[in-house]
């Protein structure tokens, strides 16, 4: 284990205690493979699974595992052929057993900071699915909420805009311009500082650099 990996693990273990104070369960995994195994263990056979827009879930191989699973019913919005079909999957996802997502940033003190365009991901984080599994690389850890918002504008929004092919200033210039464009990706900002339902939100920290 490298010094950087050791530092990630020490910080992750510190953050686990901070999440617990906020009624959120938290875990630390050294590798993506460990994170996939843990996520699948946390989801019971026969459960329904939905997912928000997340590169992290794809990168670690969990998306492929869900598609191949014979024990979980995965609502894959990428299979929708029309906007109407996609909306139907969004509605089913709100009522699912497990919702998978990453987080745009996470503070050391255990706050989840997320910024969205449509807001469907944030809606499921806040209410609906029975359990929410947040999987995030340690590269998304920041000091505080202000640093989290800055991180999104600098590191997350520009590459996400390019990935999605939207026309925003950040896609063209590489940094946030606090825009009000039709394709604005930063329409909603949500800080999750506490879970009223103990253990509903489960955070899996991964000792790697994942996502945007």
VEXZA-695107 format. One record per residue: residue number from 1; residue in one letter; x negated, y, z of N, C-alpha, C, O, CB in turn. Coordinates in pm, whole numbers, plus 50000, padded with zeros to 5 digits. Each point is the difference from the previous one (the first is absolute). Glycine has a CB too. Example, Ala and Ser with C-alpha at 12.3 -4.5 7.8 and 13.67 -1.06 7.14 Angstrom:
<rec 1,"A",<48681,49431,50780>,<50089,50119,50000>,<49910,50120,50000>,<49896,49998,50066>,<50293,49885,50059>>,
<rec 2,"S",<49846,50222,49803>,<49918,50119,50006>,<50077,50109,50073>,<49949,50111,50017>,<49933,49826,49768>>,
END
This chain:
<rec 1,"X",<49915,49881,50000>,<50085,50119,50000>,<49911,50125,50000>,<49908,50012,50081>,<50277,49863,50043>>,
<rec 2,"X",<49843,50217,49785>,<49920,50121,49990>,<50038,50098,50111>,<50106,49987,50061>,<49876,49981,49690>>,
<rec 3,"X",<49931,50131,50276>,<50035,50101,50101>,<50132,50070,49968>,<50077,50031,50091>,<49680,50003,49952>>,
<rec 4,"X",<50269,49992,49829>,<50126,50065,49963>,<50119,49911,50034>,<50101,50048,50051>,<49780,50075,49766>>,
<rec 5,"X",<50107,49748,50156>,<50109,49907,50032>,<50021,49990,50151>,<50113,49991,50048>,<49837,49880,49742>>,
<rec 6,"X",<49941,50131,50285>,<50010,49996,50146>,<50069,50125,50052>,<50082,49993,50091>,<49710,49868,49920>>,
<rec 7,"X",<50173,50254,49929>,<50063,50125,50042>,<50149,49999,49969>,<50081,50045,50081>,<49702,50076,49881>>,
<rec 8,"X",<50253,49828,49920>,<50142,49988,49963>,<50073,49914,50103>,<50110,50035,50044>,<49831,49989,49712>>,
<rec 9,"X",<49998,49864,50282>,<50066,49907,50093>,<50017,50064,50137>,<50106,49987,50062>,<49797,49819,49813>>,
<rec 10,"X",<49995,50262,50173>,<50010,50068,50129>,<50109,50106,49999>,<50078,50011,50095>,<49678,49946,49944>>,
<rec 11,"X",<50249,50121,49852>,<50102,50103,49988>,<50138,49936,49989>,<50097,50047,50061>,<49738,50107,49829>>,
<rec 12,"X",<50174,49739,50033>,<50129,49931,49985>,<50053,49949,50132>,<50120,50012,50027>,<49813,49924,49743>>,
<rec 13,"X",<49981,50008,50311>,<50043,49949,50131>,<50045,50114,50092>,<50092,49982,50080>,<49749,49826,49895>>,
<rec 14,"X",<50094,50307,50013>,<50044,50118,50076>,<50138,50044,49955>,<50085,50034,50082>,<49677,50037,49947>>,
<rec 15,"X",<50260,49928,49839>,<50127,50046,49946>,<50115,49906,50035>,<50113,50044,50016>,<49762,50064,49799>>,
<rec 16,"X",<50096,49763,50196>,<50104,49904,50037>,<50067,50041,50131>,<50122,49995,50013>,<49752,49821,49868>>,
<rec 17,"X",<50045,50224,50215>,<50054,50045,50129>,<50084,50125,49985>,<50102,50016,50068>,<49700,49884,50046>>,
<rec 18,"X",<50158,50189,49797>,<50075,50123,49978>,<50134,49973,49932>,<50101,50064,50032>,<49684,50061,49952>>,
<rec 19,"X",<50217,49779,49924>,<50127,49962,49937>,<50095,49940,50103>,<50120,50026,49998>,<49760,49933,49785>>,
<rec 20,"X",<50067,49960,50306>,<50084,49936,50101>,<50069,50104,50088>,<50114,49979,50042>,<49732,49823,49956>>,
<rec 21,"X",<50086,50308,50030>,<50062,50107,50079>,<50118,50063,49926>,<50089,50060,50060>,<49689,49985,50047>>,
<rec 22,"X",<50221,49939,49761>,<50105,50058,49917>,<50105,49897,49958>,<50078,50023,49908>,<49756,50144,50009>>,
<rec 23,"X",<50168,49720,50152>,<50098,49893,49976>,<49980,49928,49867>,<50092,49935,49950>,<50068,50194,50187>>,
<rec 24,"X",<49721,49881,49806>,<49970,49931,49875>,<49900,49888,50027>,<49904,50018,50075>,<50140,50193,49792>>,
<rec 25,"X",<49979,49673,50073>,<49903,49892,50008>,<49887,50029,49902>,<50023,50057,49894>,<50157,49775,50174>>,
<rec 26,"X",<49699,50128,49966>,<49888,50025,49911>,<49900,49885,50006>,<49986,49933,50103>,<50045,50314,49926>>,
<rec 27,"X",<49901,49733,49860>,<49904,49890,49986>,<49880,50052,49921>,<50010,50097,49925>,<50176,49727,50084>>,
<rec 28,"X",<49701,50110,50009>,<49882,50035,49921>,<49950,49875,49929>,<49984,49894,50061>,<49955,50292,50100>>,
<rec 29,"X",<50035,49829,49708>,<49945,49890,49920>,<49870,50047,49936>,<49993,50111,49946>,<50239,49795,50010>>,
<rec 30,"X",<49667,50010,50049>,<49872,50036,49939>,<50008,50005,49848>,<49934,50083,49937>,<49951,49814,50257>>,
<rec 31,"X",<50195,50014,49747>,<50003,49988,49854>,<50142,50001,49945>,<50097,49983,50074>,<49690,49889,49938>>,
<rec 32,"X",<50223,50149,49857>,<50130,49995,49932>,<50063,49863,50013>,<50121,49989,50020>,<49800,50185,49819>>,
<rec 33,"X",<49998,49722,50149>,<50052,49863,50009>,<50065,49976,50136>,<50106,49938,50009>,<49716,49984,49832>>,
<rec 34,"X",<50114,50128,50264>,<50058,49986,50134>,<50131,50077,50010>,<50095,49953,50064>,<49675,50020,50033>>,
<rec 35,"X",<50236,50144,49840>,<50121,50082,50005>,<50116,49932,49929>,<50114,50006,50047>,<49743,50200,49961>>,
<rec 36,"X",<50116,49730,49879>,<50105,49929,49927>,<50054,49885,50084>,<50121,49982,50011>,<49772,50079,49770>>,
<rec 37,"X",<50017,49863,50280>,<50045,49888,50084>,<50086,50048,50116>,<50103,49941,50031>,<49690,49933,49908>>,
<rec 38,"X",<50164,50234,50124>,<50075,50053,50114>,<50137,50050,49957>,<50100,49972,50066>,<49685,50090,50044>>,
<rec 39,"X",<50220,50013,49780>,<50128,50053,49952>,<50099,49888,49971>,<50117,50010,50035>,<49763,50188,49868>>,
<rec 40,"X",<50073,49696,50034>,<50088,49887,49968>,<50045,49929,50127>,<50113,49951,50007>,<49771,50021,49772>>,
<rec 41,"X",<50029,50022,50322>,<50037,49939,50128>,<50107,50081,50073>,<50083,49944,50072>,<49687,49960,49944>>,
<rec 42,"X",<50228,50228,49965>,<50095,50087,50069>,<50138,49998,49936>,<50097,50050,50058>,<49713,50093,50009>>,
<rec 43,"X",<50200,49800,49812>,<50129,49993,49930>,<50053,49857,50005>,<49934,49907,49953>,<49999,50284,49896>>,
<rec 44,"X",<50185,49792,50208>,<50057,49867,50017>,<50055,49945,49869>,<50047,50075,49915>,<50008,49982,50321>>,
<rec 45,"X",<49937,49811,49750>,<50053,49934,49881>,<50147,50036,49979>,<50078,50004,50095>,<49759,49809,49936>>,
<rec 46,"X",<50198,50213,49844>,<50138,50031,49967>,<50032,50148,50008>,<50111,50040,49967>,<49948,49738,50114>>,
<rec 47,"X",<49846,50303,49961>,<50024,50142,50013>,<49997,50073,49867>,<49937,49954,49904>,<49965,50034,50322>>,
<rec 48,"X",<50166,50124,49769>,<49999,50084,49881>,<49892,50107,50017>,<49980,50053,50109>,<50268,49905,49849>>,
<rec 49,"X",<49683,50073,49932>,<49886,50090,50005>,<50012,50108,49893>,<50025,49970,49883>,<49831,49845,50207>>,
<rec 50,"X",<50126,50311,49951>,<49995,50111,49906>,<49867,50071,50013>,<49924,49974,50094>,<50326,50054,49918>>,
<rec 51,"X",<49722,50061,49894>,<49869,50065,50001>,<50010,50142,49946>,<50075,50027,49906>,<49814,49751,50067>>,
<rec 52,"X",<50036,50313,50088>,<49990,50134,49947>,<49885,50007,49902>,<49930,49901,49978>,<50166,50194,50233>>,
<rec 53,"X",<49884,50021,49729>,<49888,50016,49909>,<49869,49993,50078>,<49972,50088,50081>,<50169,50052,49765>>,
<rec 54,"X",<49779,49756,50131>,<49876,49983,50075>,<49897,49926,49918>,<50023,49887,49956>,<50106,50112,50255>>,
<rec 55,"X",<49757,50064,49767>,<49890,49934,49932>,<49931,49902,50093>,<49944,49900,49956>,<50025,50301,49899>>,
<rec 56,"X",<50034,49828,50275>,<49931,49915,50097>,<50053,49858,49998>,<49922,49904,49998>,<50038,50297,50144>>,
<rec 57,"X",<50172,49784,49858>,<50060,49865,49999>,<49958,49923,49875>,<49981,49879,50005>,<50214,50207,50127>>,
<rec 58,"X",<49791,49987,49757>,<49953,49935,49877>,<49853,49960,50013>,<49963,49888,49966>,<50204,50245,49899>>,
<rec 59,"X",<49751,49960,50184>,<49856,49978,50005>,<49962,49878,50085>,<49910,49925,49964>,<50060,50320,50005>>,
<rec 60,"X",<50098,49738,50143>,<49961,49891,50090>,<50054,49864,49956>,<49962,49897,50055>,<50032,50270,50131>>,
<rec 61,"X",<50095,49833,49713>,<50054,49875,49950>,<50132,49958,50060>,<50049,49891,49972>,<49721,50044,49989>>,
<rec 62,"X",<50288,50150,50123>,<50126,49964,50065>,<50116,50003,49902>,<50092,49920,50012>,<49821,50172,50202>>,
<rec 63,"X",<50084,49998,49688>,<50108,50005,49902>,<50008,49870,49922>,<50109,49946,49980>,<49864,50303,50002>>,
<rec 64,"X",<49912,49700,49974>,<49999,49873,49927>,<50051,49886,50089>,<50073,49913,49954>,<49734,50169,49907>>,
<rec 65,"X",<50154,49920,50266>,<50044,49897,50093>,<50152,50001,50016>,<50063,49895,50010>,<49718,50121,50110>>,
<rec 66,"X",<50277,50103,49883>,<50145,50013,50014>,<50072,49947,49876>,<50102,49932,50010>,<49865,50267,50139>>,
<rec 67,"X",<49979,49832,49734>,<50062,49954,49876>,<49997,49848,49989>,<50090,49940,49941>,<49843,50273,49949>>,
<rec 68,"X",<49964,49726,50168>,<49985,49856,49991>,<50066,49925,50116>,<50012,49878,49997>,<49776,50162,49881>>,
<rec 69,"X",<50254,50033,50225>,<50053,49937,50120>,<50133,49929,49974>,<50089,50053,49932>,<49796,50121,50204>>,
<rec 70,"X",<50126,49707,49919>,<50126,49925,49993>,<50080,50016,50129>,<50108,49943,50014>,<49784,49893,49830>>,
<rec 71,"X",<50054,50241,50250>,<50062,50011,50132>,<50057,50139,50029>,<50069,50020,50100>,<49774,49804,49977>>,
<rec 72,"X",<50126,50273,49834>,<50048,50137,50020>,<50072,50048,49874>,<49961,49966,49889>,<49849,50080,50271>>,
<rec 73,"X",<50294,50032,49859>,<50078,50054,49889>,<49954,50144,49976>,<50038,50091,50073>,<50162,49759,49980>>,
<rec 74,"X",<49717,50170,49844>,<49937,50129,49974>,<50081,50081,49901>,<50028,49954,49889>,<49749,49945,50159>>,
<rec 75,"X",<50260,50223,49991>,<50071,50091,49911>,<49895,50081,49921>,<49945,50097,50052>,<50257,49918,50107>>,
<rec 76,"X",<49771,49944,49719>,<49896,50062,49918>,<50059,50108,49911>,<50063,49970,49898>,<49806,49816,50105>>,
<rec 77,"X",<50112,50338,50036>,<50058,50110,49923>,<49937,50014,49862>,<50058,50063,49912>,<49990,50055,50302>>,
<rec 78,"X",<49834,49824,49768>,<49935,50008,49869>,<50071,49916,49894>,<49971,50012,49881>,<49813,50028,50236>>,
<rec 79,"X",<50307,49875,49926>,<50076,49919,49906>,<50122,50073,49946>,<50064,49953,49906>,<49857,49845,50214>>,
<rec 80,"X",<50111,50318,49938>,<50115,50077,49955>,<49978,50052,49858>,<49893,50050,49968>,<50156,50015,50270>>,
<rec 81,"X",<50053,49921,49678>,<49989,50043,49861>,<50065,50137,49976>,<49976,50063,49897>,<50023,49697,50036>>,
<rec 82,"X",<50082,50284,50161>,<50068,50129,49986>,<49994,50075,50133>,<49976,49939,50104>,<50178,49966,49717>>,
<rec 83,"X",<49868,50226,50177>,<50006,50076,50125>,<50108,49948,50094>,<49984,50003,50122>,<49932,50196,49755>>,
<rec 84,"X",<50194,49752,50065>,<50110,49947,50082>,<49957,49873,50073>,<50032,49982,50117>,<50134,50117,49723>>,
<rec 85,"X",<49761,49814,50090>,<49951,49878,50063>,<49899,50032,50110>,<50000,49936,50106>,<50038,49940,49680>>,
<rec 86,"X",<49878,50223,50189>,<49901,50038,50101>,<50069,50055,50125>,<49959,49972,50112>,<49874,50077,49707>>,
<rec 87,"X",<50273,50028,50160>,<50074,50054,50115>,<50065,49887,50080>,<50002,50004,50123>,<50041,50208,49750>>,
<rec 88,"X",<50008,49687,50059>,<50060,49885,50069>,<49896,49930,50087>,<50030,49956,50111>,<50135,50015,49700>>,
<rec 89,"X",<49713,50017,50138>,<49894,49936,50078>,<49963,50087,50119>,<49974,49948,50109>,<49938,49938,49685>>,
<rec 90,"X",<50085,50247,50187>,<49973,50091,50111>,<50104,49981,50111>,<49965,49997,50118>,<49932,50169,49722>>,
<rec 91,"X",<50230,49821,50121>,<50107,49984,50099>,<49986,49867,50073>,<50019,49994,50122>,<50134,50148,49737>>,
<rec 92,"X",<49814,49752,50068>,<49977,49869,50064>,<49881,50007,50096>,<50000,49937,50105>,<50096,49947,49693>>,
<rec 93,"X",<49803,50193,50162>,<49879,50011,50082>,<50030,50065,50134>,<49940,49962,50101>,<49923,50052,49691>>,
<rec 94,"X",<50227,50082,50211>,<50035,50067,50125>,<50054,49901,50102>,<49987,50022,50121>,<50062,50188,49751>>,
<rec 95,"X",<50011,49681,50081>,<50061,49903,50089>,<49913,49874,50019>,<50048,49901,50055>,<50174,50186,49873>>,
<rec 96,"X",<49653,49916,50026>,<49918,49879,50004>,<49947,49971,50141>,<50007,50084,50089>,<49930,49958,49671>>,
<rec 97,"X",<50009,49838,50256>,<49943,49961,50129>,<49863,50063,50023>,<49966,50041,50111>,<50159,49744,49874>>,
<rec 98,"X",<49795,50223,49907>,<49863,50051,50012>,<49972,50099,49887>,<50025,49973,49883>,<49901,49811,50226>>,
<rec 99,"X",<50022,50331,49929>,<49963,50101,49901>,<49850,50021,50007>,<49945,50025,50107>,<50281,50089,49910>>,
<rec 100,"X",<49707,49876,49868>,<49855,50014,49993>,<49962,50134,49942>,<50059,50047,49902>,<49919,49706,50073>>,
<rec 101,"X",<49922,50310,50086>,<49952,50129,49949>,<49859,50022,50054>,<49952,49925,50084>,<50284,50170,49904>>,
<rec 102,"X",<49700,50007,49962>,<49877,50046,50062>,<50034,50134,50065>,<50117,50033,50017>,<49731,49846,49814>>,
<rec 103,"X",<50051,50196,50205>,<50023,50134,50055>,<49899,50093,49934>,<49883,49964,49981>,<50204,49945,50243>>,
<rec 104,"X",<49957,50210,49742>,<49909,50094,49935>,<49884,50039,50091>,<49888,50024,49955>,<50303,50062,49911>>,
<rec 105,"X",<49837,49918,50263>,<49896,50030,50099>,<50049,49954,50137>,<50121,49990,50024>,<49795,50209,49841>>,
<rec 106,"X",<49990,49772,50223>,<50031,49958,50136>,<49906,50072,50095>,<49879,50000,49980>,<50203,49773,49941>>,
<rec 107,"X",<49974,50288,50182>,<49913,50070,50095>,<49942,49901,50101>,<50057,49894,50025>,<50079,50317,49947>>,
<rec 108,"X",<49751,49825,50083>,<49936,49916,50101>,<50094,49976,50118>,<49994,49895,50065>,<49780,50193,49865>>,
<rec 109,"X",<50311,50008,50096>,<50091,49990,50114>,<50123,49915,49969>,<50087,49983,50086>,<49834,50240,49988>>,
<rec 110,"X",<50089,49723,49803>,<50108,49907,49970>,<50122,50058,49932>,<50109,49943,50012>,<49811,49935,50177>>,
<rec 111,"X",<50066,50232,49741>,<50111,50058,49925>,<49988,49964,49853>,<49890,50005,49943>,<50127,50186,50223>>,
<rec 112,"X",<50094,49773,49772>,<50004,49971,49857>,<50042,50127,49926>,<50102,50061,50035>,<49953,49694,50007>>,
<rec 113,"X",<49870,50285,49858>,<50033,50120,49923>,<50019,49961,49855>,<49908,49948,49936>,<49961,50200,50223>>,
<rec 114,"X",<50251,49876,49789>,<50034,49960,49863>,<50067,50112,49924>,<50082,50074,50054>,<49941,49692,50024>>,
<rec 115,"X",<49940,50246,49796>,<50053,50104,49912>,<50051,49933,49873>,<49930,49919,49940>,<49910,50256,50154>>,
<rec 116,"X",<50282,49859,49866>,<50067,49931,49889>,<50069,50097,49906>,<50031,50114,50035>,<49999,49690,50112>>,
<rec 117,"X",<49994,50146,49732>,<50078,50076,49903>,<50147,49965,50011>,<50082,50085,50035>,<49721,49923,49813>>,
<rec 118,"X",<50233,49865,50122>,<50140,49957,50006>,<50049,49983,50144>,<50114,50034,50031>,<49855,49853,49750>>,
<rec 119,"X",<49946,50063,50305>,<50039,49983,50141>,<50057,49864,50033>,<50034,49976,50116>,<50008,50262,49888>>,
<rec 120,"X",<49971,49672,49898>,<50057,49868,50030>,<49911,49921,50096>,<50051,49927,50086>,<50058,50072,49689>>,
<rec 121,"X",<49761,50015,50211>,<49906,49931,50090>,<50015,50052,50143>,<50001,49922,50095>,<49839,50045,49714>>,
<rec 122,"X",<50172,50163,50204>,<50011,50060,50133>,<50135,49969,50064>,<50009,49986,50121>,<49835,50195,49807>>,
<rec 123,"X",<50259,49810,49989>,<50132,49965,50053>,<49996,49863,50067>,<50057,49981,50107>,<50053,50157,49714>>,
<rec 124,"X",<49821,49766,50115>,<49991,49865,50056>,<49909,49996,50122>,<50023,49921,50091>,<50017,49987,49681>>,
<rec 125,"X",<49859,50175,50229>,<49914,50007,50118>,<50081,50046,50121>,<49984,49947,50110>,<49816,50103,49744>>,
<rec 126,"X",<50286,50049,50125>,<50072,50060,50112>,<50121,49918,50044>,<50031,49993,50119>,<49892,50227,49800>>,
<rec 127,"X",<50146,49716,49985>,<50125,49931,50038>,<50038,49900,49892>,<49978,50023,49882>,<50099,50179,50248>>,
<rec 128,"X",<49981,49687,49912>,<50053,49904,49904>,<49942,49861,50018>,<50059,49918,50071>,<49973,50267,49772>>,
<rec 129,"X",<49854,49786,50096>,<49940,49866,50013>,<49978,49962,50146>,<49971,50086,50084>,<49918,49947,49694>>,
<rec 130,"X",<50125,49838,50251>,<49987,49956,50139>,<49858,50021,50052>,<49980,50037,50116>,<50200,49794,49844>>,
<rec 131,"X",<49721,50145,49953>,<49861,50020,50040>,<49924,50066,49886>,<50028,49977,49882>,<49983,49824,50271>>,
<rec 132,"X",<49892,50280,49884>,<49915,50068,49902>,<49856,49960,50025>,<49949,50014,50112>,<50212,50181,49871>>,
<rec 133,"X",<49773,49755,49913>,<49859,49964,50009>,<49919,50104,49924>,<50012,50012,49878>,<50044,49741,50143>>,
<rec 134,"X",<49862,50320,50051>,<49915,50104,49941>,<49858,49944,49992>,<49940,49968,50103>,<50207,50221,49988>>,
<rec 135,"X",<49800,49800,49788>,<49866,49945,49981>,<49911,50110,49943>,<50031,50058,49896>,<50060,49707,50066>>,
<rec 136,"X",<49799,50263,50106>,<49916,50113,49958>,<49853,49974,50026>,<49963,49944,50103>,<50227,50209,49942>>,
<rec 137,"X",<49727,49888,49861>,<49857,49994,50018>,<49954,50108,50096>,<50067,50101,50018>,<49907,49805,49752>>,
<rec 138,"X",<49912,50072,50292>,<49949,50095,50099>,<49955,50132,49938>,<49975,50097,50071>,<49955,49708,50067>>,
<rec 139,"X",<50060,50199,49730>,<49967,50126,49932>,<50112,50102,50014>,<49979,50118,49971>,<49881,49754,49868>>,
<rec 140,"X",<50257,50085,50206>,<50112,50093,50013>,<50013,50060,50141>,<50093,50075,50028>,<50023,49795,49795>>,
<rec 141,"X",<49792,50096,50264>,<50004,50050,50137>,<49942,50141,50005>,<49893,50027,49946>,<50087,49739,50144>>,
<rec 142,"X",<50093,50325,49977>,<49958,50140,50012>,<50016,50044,50146>,<50055,49928,50083>,<50012,50120,49676>>,
<rec 143,"X",<49883,50071,50269>,<50001,50050,50138>,<50140,50038,50049>,<50038,49967,50112>,<49731,50113,49852>>,
<rec 144,"X",<50307,49991,49950>,<50128,50054,50045>,<50093,50020,49882>,<49964,49970,49886>,<49923,50143,50307>>,
<rec 145,"X",<50233,49936,49834>,<50102,50015,49896>,<49957,50100,49893>,<50022,49975,49882>,<50154,49969,50287>>,
<rec 146,"X",<49764,50166,49870>,<49954,50098,49901>,<49898,49938,49906>,<50003,50024,49879>,<50038,50161,50286>>,
<rec 147,"X",<49868,49736,49890>,<49901,49931,49917>,<50067,49898,49909>,<49955,49977,49887>,<49872,50056,50292>>,
<rec 148,"X",<50280,49907,49869>,<50074,49902,49921>,<50063,50065,49878>,<49990,49947,49889>,<50054,49921,50318>>,
<rec 149,"X",<50022,50244,49812>,<50064,50071,49889>,<49894,50044,49899>,<50021,49991,49879>,<50165,50088,50273>>,
<rec 150,"X",<49702,49968,49897>,<49891,50042,49912>,<49946,49881,49921>,<49967,50012,49882>,<49974,50173,50278>>,
<rec 151,"X",<50050,49701,49906>,<49951,49880,49932>,<50089,49962,49883>,<49951,49964,49893>,<49953,49957,50322>>,
<rec 152,"X",<50226,50089,49805>,<50093,49965,49893>,<49980,50090,49879>,<49994,49952,49887>,<50171,49966,50282>>,
<rec 153,"X",<49824,50214,49855>,<49983,50093,49890>,<49869,49984,49927>,<49991,50025,49880>,<50152,50129,50243>>,
<rec 154,"X",<49754,49804,49950>,<49867,49992,49942>,<49969,49863,49941>,<49943,49990,49892>,<49984,50181,50271>>,
<rec 155,"X",<50111,49723,49908>,<49958,49865,49961>,<50111,49910,49947>,<49973,49911,49919>,<49853,50114,50250>>,
<rec 156,"X",<50297,49996,49874>,<50107,49905,49965>,<50087,50046,49884>,<50021,49925,49905>,<49979,50005,50331>>,
<rec 157,"X",<50049,50191,49770>,<50096,50047,49899>,<49942,50005,49858>,<50065,49953,49907>,<50043,50178,50273>>,
<rec 158,"X",<49772,49924,49799>,<49949,50009,49862>,<49989,49865,49928>,<50053,49987,49890>,<49823,50214,50183>>,
<rec 159,"X",<50056,49697,49986>,<49994,49872,49928>,<50136,49931,49989>,<50025,49930,49903>,<49741,50047,50177>>,
<rec 160,"X",<50321,50043,50020>,<50134,49942,49991>,<50079,50062,49886>,<50072,49931,49928>,<49924,50026,50318>>,
<rec 161,"X",<49989,50175,49738>,<50069,50068,49890>,<49952,49949,49865>,<50080,49981,49908>,<49947,50223,50236>>,
<rec 162,"X",<49844,49773,49845>,<49946,49948,49875>,<50046,49857,49976>,<50029,49961,49887>,<49771,50188,50138>>,
<rec 163,"X",<50208,49772,50083>,<50046,49862,49987>,<50142,49993,49951>,<50035,49915,49918>,<49812,50020,50265>>,
<rec 164,"X",<50237,50157,49867>,<50142,50000,49966>,<50030,50076,49872>,<50112,49994,49948>,<49937,49989,50293>>,
<rec 165,"X",<49852,50089,49708>,<50019,50076,49877>,<50092,50120,50014>,<50068,50037,49905>,<49895,49754,49977>>,
<rec 166,"X",<50039,50270,50237>,<50086,50117,50020>,<49924,50128,49968>,<49877,50004,50005>,<50252,49872,50171>>,
<rec 167,"X",<49944,50226,49792>,<49939,50128,49962>,<50002,50095,50119>,<50094,50078,50017>,<49977,49889,49743>>,
<rec 168,"X",<49827,50027,50319>,<49986,50089,50115>,<49866,50071,49990>,<49908,49950,49935>,<50239,49901,50210>>,
<rec 169,"X",<49840,50265,49919>,<49870,50067,50001>,<49888,49914,50056>,<49887,50006,49953>,<50233,50208,50070>>,
<rec 170,"X",<49912,49703,50079>,<49895,49917,50060>,<49947,49896,49902>,<49884,49962,50006>,<50222,50073,50218>>,
<rec 171,"X",<49981,49918,49686>,<49955,49903,49899>,<49904,50066,49903>,<49905,49937,49954>,<50312,49938,50067>>,
<rec 172,"X",<49808,50252,49947>,<49915,50070,49903>,<49873,50057,50063>,<49895,50002,49936>,<50310,50053,49937>>,
<rec 173,"X",<49805,49991,50252>,<49889,50071,50062>,<49924,49918,50105>,<49888,50034,50036>,<50239,50173,49923>>,
<rec 174,"X",<49936,49684,50089>,<49930,49914,50095>,<50016,50039,50145>,<49936,49940,50087>,<49907,50019,49736>>,
<rec 175,"X",<50240,50140,50206>,<50025,50037,50139>,<50137,50063,50012>,<50057,50047,49901>,<49696,49987,50140>>,
<rec 176,"X",<50301,49968,50082>,<50134,50051,50024>,<50010,50150,49973>,<49910,50076,50035>,<50123,49744,50134>>,
<rec 177,"X",<50078,50220,49768>,<50026,50141,49976>,<50130,50046,50067>,<50054,50105,49967>,<49822,49876,49817>>,
<rec 178,"X",<50173,49937,50311>,<50124,50032,50070>,<50111,50032,49901>,<50069,50101,50013>,<49798,49984,50183>>,
<rec 179,"X",<50149,49828,49704>,<50088,50029,49887>,<50148,49976,50031>,<50036,49937,50099>,<49775,50004,49751>>,
<rec 180,"X",<50270,50110,50061>,<50145,49974,49999>,<50040,49952,49861>,<50108,50034,49951>,<49933,50142,50228>>,
<rec 181,"X",<49873,49744,49760>,<50028,49949,49865>,<50111,49896,50006>,<50032,49948,50107>,<49730,50096,49824>>,
<rec 182,"X",<50296,49926,49954>,<50108,49900,49994>,<49951,49863,50045>,<50078,49920,50053>,<50027,50208,49760>>,
<rec 183,"X",<49768,49844,50166>,<49942,49871,50038>,<49931,50004,50135>,<49924,49909,50033>,<50047,50042,49727>>,
<rec 184,"X",<50054,50150,50319>,<49931,50018,50128>,<49998,49869,50081>,<50105,49939,50022>,<49963,50303,49979>>,
<rec 185,"X",<49814,49719,50040>,<49984,49876,50078>,<50004,50025,50150>,<49997,49905,50078>,<49870,50003,49735>>,
<rec 186,"X",<50138,50216,50227>,<49992,50036,50141>,<50128,50070,50046>,<49995,50105,50064>,<49754,49915,49916>>,
<rec 187,"X",<50364,49921,49985>,<50129,50061,50035>,<50037,49975,50146>,<50071,50080,50061>,<50001,49891,49702>>,
<rec 188,"X",<49879,49918,50293>,<50036,49964,50136>,<49874,49969,50081>,<49912,49928,49953>,<50310,49981,49967>>,
<rec 189,"X",<49769,50145,50199>,<49890,49971,50091>,<50059,49945,50130>,<50081,50066,50065>,<49773,50117,49832>>,
<rec 190,"X",<50104,49696,50139>,<50053,49935,50120>,<49885,49959,50091>,<49905,49934,49957>,<50296,49984,49914>>,
<rec 191,"X",<49808,50122,50255>,<49905,49958,50101>,<50071,49906,50096>,<50095,50040,50068>,<49773,50178,49912>>,
<rec 192,"X",<50088,49658,50024>,<50059,49901,50091>,<49914,49997,50126>,<49891,49945,50000>,<50204,49915,49808>>,
<rec 193,"X",<49956,50199,50297>,<49923,50011,50124>,<50046,49902,50107>,<49936,49984,50104>,<50028,50256,49844>>,
<rec 194,"X",<50151,49693,50025>,<50054,49906,50099>,<50105,49913,49932>,<50072,50045,49911>,<49884,50118,50279>>,
<rec 195,"X",<50053,49711,49854>,<50104,49910,49953>,<50100,49979,50112>,<49964,49946,50105>,<49875,49940,49734>>,
<rec 196,"X",<50283,50154,50142>,<50101,49985,50105>,<50032,49853,50023>,<50038,49960,50110>,<50058,50263,49832>>,
<rec 197,"X",<49888,49695,49953>,<50023,49856,50013>,<49863,49933,50015>,<49923,49992,49904>,<50293,50017,49957>>,
<rec 198,"X",<49755,49945,50255>,<49868,49944,50030>,<49963,49886,49906>,<50075,49903,49985>,<49957,50163,50253>>,
<rec 199,"X",<49852,49948,49697>,<49950,49894,49915>,<50059,49994,49861>,<49961,49914,49920>,<50001,49964,50284>>,
<rec 200,"X",<50133,50210,49763>,<50056,49998,49864>,<49893,50032,49897>,<49993,49936,49895>,<50231,50133,50195>>,
<rec 201,"X",<49691,50029,49941>,<49891,50036,49910>,<49874,49926,50045>,<49958,50009,50116>,<50144,50220,49838>>,
<rec 202,"X",<49839,49698,49951>,<49878,49925,50028>,<49891,50052,49905>,<50017,49999,49878>,<50115,49794,50200>>,
<rec 203,"X",<49758,50250,49979>,<49891,50057,49921>,<49884,49903,49994>,<49949,49955,50102>,<50121,50277,49964>>,
<rec 204,"X",<49889,49736,49812>,<49884,49912,49979>,<49886,50086,49945>,<50004,50042,49885>,<50144,49752,50073>>,
<rec 205,"X",<49752,50230,50124>,<49882,50074,49958>,<49899,49903,49940>,<49974,49893,50056>,<50064,50282,50122>>,
<rec 206,"X",<49905,49862,49708>,<49905,49913,49930>,<49865,50069,49991>,<49991,50116,49960>,<50197,49778,49907>>,
<rec 207,"X",<49708,50034,50171>,<49866,50059,50003>,<49937,50016,49864>,<49883,49967,49981>,<50091,49934,50240>>,
<rec 208,"X",<50102,50149,49685>,<49951,50023,49863>,<50056,50134,49950>,<50087,50059,50064>,<49900,49689,49889>>,
<rec 209,"X",<49963,50298,49934>,<50054,50120,49938>,<50101,49956,49894>,<49964,49939,49899>,<49822,50193,50144>>,
<rec 210,"X",<50341,49900,49982>,<50108,49954,49916>,<50092,50114,49959>,<50015,50099,50072>,<49972,49679,50041>>,
<rec 211,"X",<50074,50208,49771>,<50099,50098,49955>,<49940,50135,49973>,<49879,50015,49981>,<50289,49864,50149>>,
<rec 212,"X",<49921,50224,49869>,<49957,50137,49973>,<50001,50081,50129>,<49967,50118,49999>,<50124,49867,49766>>,
END
